[in-house]
Amino acid sequence: MFDKRVLIFTGHFGSGKTEVAVNCAMKLAEQYKTAIMDFDIVNPYFRTADAKEVLKENGINIVTSVYANTNVDVPAVPAEVNSLFINKDQKVVLDVGGDDIGARALSAFKEQIQNDEHEMYFVINVRRPMTDSAEKIEEVINEIQLSSRLKVTSLINNTNILKSSTGDEIIEGQKIIQKVSSKLGIPIAFTSGFYDILNRVRGKIAGEVLEMEKFIKLPWD
C-alpha cells in the first residue's frame, strides 16, 4: 500500500489526516526504519506530538515543528527536516497543516520532494462542512496544490462522524470522492477507518483499506 519513500498527508481541518498519518507510520515501522515529521503549524490540537510516546516505543523517529503541541501558531520548521531527504534508508511520513496556509510550509522543500519517490495524499472526510461535496473537495485540493507547489497524487476516504459512525458514512463518502477522482484523474488510494466501523462495510466498498487504531486524543475526549 505504501510503496513510495516519502508519504505526504494533507487534508482540511477535521479530515483525520494526522490519525491516518500516525497509523501509516506505525504500519511502516513494522517493516522499515521510519520517521514522521509534524509539518502541522496551523492547528495546535491535532498534532503527531500527541502520539509521541507510542511512536517512540515503536522506534519511529519524530521530527516536530518548534511550536507543535502548543497554542502558538508560528511557522517554525526545524533544520532537522533536511536530514529526512538526505538519509534515504528510511521511510518518511509528513503530516501537513490543514489548509493552504499549512501547505505553504511544504513548498520550501518542493525540490527535495520532487527529486524523491513520493506520494501526496489528500485525506477526505465528507462529513466535514468544507469537504461535504465534490465541488468543495476540488476547491480545497486546488488551494493546497497552489500553496504547496506540489500535486496531490492520491485520495483517501476517511469519512466518519467519530463515535456516531455506523459505516453508511463511508459508503456515502466513497460515492462523492469517486466523482472527484474521475474529474481530476486522481486515484483513490484506500479507505481508512477504525476496525469496528470498517467491518460493517466489508464487501460494500472497493479497493484497499487501512484499519486504524486511535492514537490522537481529541481535546473534548
C-alpha positions as CSV (number, residue, x, y, z in Angstrom):
1,M,0.0,0.0,0.0
2,F,2.8,2.4,0.9
3,D,5.5,1.8,-1.7
4,K,7.0,5.3,-2.0
5,R,9.7,6.6,0.3
6,V,8.2,10.0,1.2
7,L,4.5,9.9,2.1
8,I,2.8,13.3,2.5
9,F,-0.6,13.6,4.2
10,T,-2.7,16.7,3.5
11,G,-6.4,17.4,4.2
12,H,-8.8,20.0,5.5
13,F,-9.4,20.6,9.2
14,G,-11.2,17.6,10.8
15,S,-10.3,15.3,8.0
16,G,-8.4,13.0,10.4
17,K,-5.2,13.3,8.4
18,T,-3.0,13.2,11.5
19,E,-4.6,10.0,12.7
20,V,-4.1,8.5,9.2
21,A,-0.5,9.7,9.1
22,V,0.3,8.2,12.5
23,N,-1.3,4.9,11.7
24,C,0.6,4.8,8.4
25,A,3.9,5.4,10.3
26,M,3.0,2.6,12.7
27,K,2.4,0.2,9.8
28,L,5.6,1.1,8.0
29,A,7.6,0.7,11.2
30,E,6.7,-3.0,11.2
31,Q,9.0,-3.5,8.2
32,Y,11.1,-0.3,7.7
33,K,13.1,2.3,9.6
34,T,10.5,5.1,9.7
35,A,10.4,8.8,10.5
36,I,7.4,11.1,10.9
37,M,7.6,14.9,10.5
38,D,4.9,17.1,12.1
39,F,4.5,19.8,9.5
40,D,1.2,20.9,11.0
41,I,1.9,24.5,12.0
42,V,-1.7,25.5,11.8
43,N,-3.8,23.6,14.3
44,P,-2.4,23.2,17.8
45,Y,-4.8,20.5,18.8
46,F,-4.2,17.7,16.2
47,R,-0.5,17.1,16.4
48,T,1.6,14.0,15.8
49,A,3.2,15.1,19.1
50,D,0.1,13.8,20.8
51,A,1.2,10.2,19.9
52,K,4.8,10.8,20.8
53,E,5.2,8.1,23.3
54,V,3.7,5.3,21.3
55,L,5.6,6.4,18.2
56,K,8.9,6.3,20.2
57,E,8.0,2.9,21.6
58,N,7.8,1.6,18.0
59,G,11.2,3.0,17.1
60,I,9.8,5.8,14.9
61,N,11.9,9.0,14.6
62,I,9.8,12.0,15.4
63,V,10.5,15.5,14.0
64,T,8.2,18.2,15.1
65,S,7.8,21.9,14.5
66,V,9.1,24.2,17.3
67,Y,5.6,25.1,18.3
68,A,4.0,21.7,17.9
69,N,1.5,20.8,20.7
70,T,1.4,24.4,22.0
71,N,-1.1,27.2,21.5
72,V,1.4,29.3,19.4
73,D,0.9,29.1,15.7
74,V,4.1,30.5,14.3
75,P,5.6,28.7,11.3
76,A,8.9,27.1,12.5
77,V,10.3,24.1,10.6
78,P,13.4,22.7,12.2
79,A,16.7,22.2,10.3
80,E,16.5,18.5,11.1
81,V,13.9,18.1,8.4
82,N,16.7,18.3,5.8
83,S,18.1,15.0,7.1
84,L,14.8,13.3,6.1
85,F,15.7,13.9,2.5
86,I,19.4,13.2,2.8
87,N,19.0,9.9,4.7
88,K,17.5,7.6,2.1
89,D,17.5,4.5,4.2
90,Q,14.2,5.3,6.0
91,K,10.6,5.8,5.1
92,V,9.3,9.4,5.8
93,V,5.8,10.4,6.7
94,L,4.9,14.1,6.5
95,D,1.8,15.4,8.3
96,V,1.0,18.7,6.7
97,G,-1.2,21.6,8.0
98,G,-4.9,21.6,7.3
99,D,-5.3,24.2,4.6
100,D,-3.4,26.2,2.1
101,I,-1.5,28.1,4.8
102,G,-0.3,24.9,6.4
103,A,0.7,23.5,3.0
104,R,2.9,26.6,2.4
105,A,5.5,25.2,4.8
106,L,5.8,22.2,2.4
107,S,6.7,24.4,-0.6
108,A,10.1,25.2,0.9
109,F,11.0,21.5,0.3
110,K,9.5,21.2,-3.2
111,E,12.7,20.3,-5.0
112,Q,13.8,17.7,-2.4
113,I,10.3,16.1,-2.5
114,Q,10.1,16.1,-6.3
115,N,13.5,14.5,-6.6
116,D,12.5,11.7,-4.3
117,E,9.9,8.9,-4.6
118,H,6.9,10.4,-3.0
119,E,3.1,10.2,-2.7
120,M,1.0,13.2,-1.7
121,Y,-2.3,12.0,-0.2
122,F,-5.4,14.2,0.3
123,V,-7.4,12.8,3.2
124,I,-11.2,13.5,2.9
125,N,-14.0,13.3,5.4
126,V,-17.2,14.3,3.6
127,R,-19.0,14.8,6.8
128,R,-17.0,17.9,7.5
129,P,-18.6,21.2,6.2
130,M,-15.7,22.3,4.0
131,T,-15.5,19.0,2.2
132,D,-19.1,17.8,2.0
133,S,-19.4,18.0,-1.7
134,A,-17.3,17.1,-4.8
135,E,-17.0,20.8,-5.6
136,K,-15.7,21.8,-2.2
137,I,-13.2,19.0,-2.2
138,E,-11.9,20.0,-5.5
139,E,-11.6,23.6,-4.4
140,V,-9.5,22.7,-1.3
141,I,-7.3,20.4,-3.4
142,N,-6.6,23.2,-5.8
143,E,-5.7,25.6,-2.9
144,I,-3.3,23.1,-1.3
145,Q,-1.6,22.3,-4.6
146,L,-1.2,26.0,-5.4
147,S,0.2,26.8,-1.9
148,S,2.5,23.7,-1.7
149,R,3.5,23.9,-5.4
150,L,3.1,20.1,-5.4
151,K,0.4,17.8,-6.9
152,V,-1.9,15.7,-4.9
153,T,-1.4,12.1,-6.3
154,S,-3.9,10.1,-4.3
155,L,-7.1,10.5,-2.4
156,I,-8.1,8.8,0.9
157,N,-11.6,8.2,2.1
158,N,-11.6,8.8,5.8
159,T,-15.3,9.7,6.1
160,N,-16.7,9.3,9.7
161,I,-18.7,11.0,12.4
162,L,-16.4,9.9,15.2
163,K,-18.2,7.7,17.8
164,S,-21.5,8.0,16.0
165,S,-20.2,6.3,12.8
166,T,-22.3,3.4,11.5
167,G,-20.4,2.7,8.3
168,D,-23.0,4.2,6.0
169,E,-20.9,7.4,6.0
170,I,-18.0,5.6,4.4
171,I,-20.2,4.4,1.5
172,E,-21.6,7.8,1.1
173,G,-18.2,9.3,1.1
174,Q,-16.9,6.9,-1.4
175,K,-19.5,8.0,-3.9
176,I,-18.6,11.7,-3.6
177,I,-14.9,11.1,-3.6
178,Q,-15.2,8.9,-6.7
179,K,-16.7,11.9,-8.5
180,V,-13.6,13.9,-7.6
181,S,-11.3,11.1,-8.6
182,S,-13.0,10.8,-12.0
183,K,-13.0,14.5,-12.7
184,L,-9.4,15.3,-11.6
185,G,-7.8,12.0,-12.6
186,I,-6.5,11.3,-9.1
187,P,-7.0,7.7,-7.9
188,I,-8.5,6.7,-4.5
189,A,-5.6,5.0,-2.7
190,F,-7.6,3.4,0.1
191,T,-10.4,3.8,2.7
192,S,-9.3,4.3,6.3
193,G,-11.2,3.8,9.5
194,F,-11.4,2.0,12.8
195,Y,-11.8,-1.8,12.6
196,D,-15.3,-2.0,14.1
197,I,-16.6,0.5,11.5
198,L,-14.8,-0.9,8.5
199,N,-16.0,-4.4,9.4
200,R,-19.6,-3.2,8.8
201,V,-18.9,-2.2,5.2
202,R,-16.6,-5.0,4.0
203,G,-17.7,-6.1,0.6
204,K,-19.5,-2.8,0.0
205,I,-16.5,-0.7,-0.8
206,A,-13.9,-1.2,-3.5
207,G,-10.1,-1.0,-3.0
208,E,-7.7,-1.3,-0.2
209,V,-8.4,-0.4,3.4
210,L,-6.3,0.9,6.3
211,E,-7.5,-0.4,9.6
212,M,-6.6,2.2,12.2
213,E,-6.1,2.4,16.0
214,K,-6.8,5.6,17.9
215,F,-3.6,7.4,18.8
216,I,-4.6,11.1,18.7
217,K,-6.5,12.4,21.7
218,L,-9.1,15.0,20.8
219,P,-9.4,18.0,23.2
220,W,-13.0,17.0,24.1
221,D,-12.2,13.3,24.8
